[in-house]
Amino acid sequence: MKVAFTTSDGTHIDTHFGVAKEIDVYEVTKDGFNFVETLTFEGDLEEAAHEDKITPKMEAILDCKIVYVKAIGKPVGNKLIKQGITLVRAQEYDKIPDIL
């Protein structure tokens, strides 16, 4: 299964989903895990009206079963949950290598 992490440095889960410029994706199996890709998103994601920039981000992770985030807005979170994605809000000390 694929697992995604919102990150600014490839180690920490330190980015809100809506403003994440990078999402790292891993393939996780019973035997271990492999890095798949870093999804990159451009533009000013800090704008208040950025719904049109969230849709491509949501579509890019639809093949992931779990998405770890620092935070996520309720409307976007609900849409992802309806698509069968499990959302996990990471704790401040959580790191991608530790979770994998």
C-alpha positions in Angstrom: 0.0 0.0 0.0 1.1 3.6 -0.5 1.6 6.0 2.4 2.1 9.7 2.0 3.6 12.3 4.3 3.4 16.1 4.1 7.0 17.3 4.7 9.3 20.2 4.1 12.5 18.3 4.5 11.8 14.6 3.8 12.1 13.7 7.5 9.6 15.7 9.5 5.8 15.6 9.1 5.7 19.4 9.5 3.3 20.8 6.9 -0.4 21.5 6.8 -1.9 19.6 3.8 -3.3 22.7 2.2 0.0 24.5 2.0 2.3 21.5 1.6 4.6 22.1 -1.4 5.9 18.5 -1.1 4.3 15.2 -0.3 6.6 12.2 -0.1 5.1 8.8 -1.1 6.3 5.4 0.0 5.2 1.9 -0.9 4.9 -0.2 2.3 4.7 -3.9 2.3 5.0 -6.6 4.9 8.7 -6.9 4.0 9.5 -3.2 4.3 9.2 0.0 2.4 10.5 1.9 -0.6 10.5 5.5 -1.5 8.3 6.1 -4.6 8.3 9.8 -5.3 8.1 13.3 -4.0 4.9 15.1 -5.3 5.7 18.8 -5.8 3.2 21.6 -5.8 3.9 25.1 -7.0 2.3 28.5 -6.5 1.2 30.6 -3.5 -0.5 27.9 -1.4 -0.9 30.3 1.5 -3.7 32.2 -0.2 -7.1 32.1 1.6 -8.9 31.0 -1.5 -6.8 28.1 -2.7 -9.4 25.4 -3.3 -8.4 25.2 -6.9 -4.9 24.3 -5.8 -6.0 21.7 -3.3 -7.9 19.6 -5.9 -4.8 18.6 -7.9 -3.1 17.7 -4.6 -6.0 15.6 -3.5 -6.1 13.8 -6.9 -2.4 13.1 -6.7 -2.7 11.1 -3.5 -5.9 9.1 -4.3 -3.8 5.9 -4.7 -2.5 6.3 -1.1 -4.2 4.4 1.7 -2.8 6.5 4.6 -1.7 10.2 4.6 0.2 11.7 7.5 -0.2 15.4 8.0 0.6 18.1 10.5 -2.9 19.4 10.1 -5.7 19.4 7.5 -8.9 21.4 7.1 -12.1 19.5 7.9 -13.7 19.9 4.5 -10.7 18.5 2.6 -10.1 15.8 5.3 -13.7 14.7 4.9 -13.4 14.5 1.1 -10.3 12.3 1.5 -11.9 10.1 4.0 -14.8 9.5 1.7 -12.3 8.4 -0.9 -11.1 5.7 1.5 -7.9 7.4 2.7 -7.0 7.2 6.3 -5.7 10.5 7.7 -3.2 10.6 10.6 -2.3 13.9 12.3 1.3 13.6 13.2 2.7 14.6 16.6 5.4 17.2 16.8 8.1 14.5 17.4 7.0 12.1 14.6 9.5 11.5 11.9 8.9 9.7 8.6 11.7 7.1 9.1 10.4 6.2 12.6 6.9 5.7 11.3 8.0 3.6 8.3 
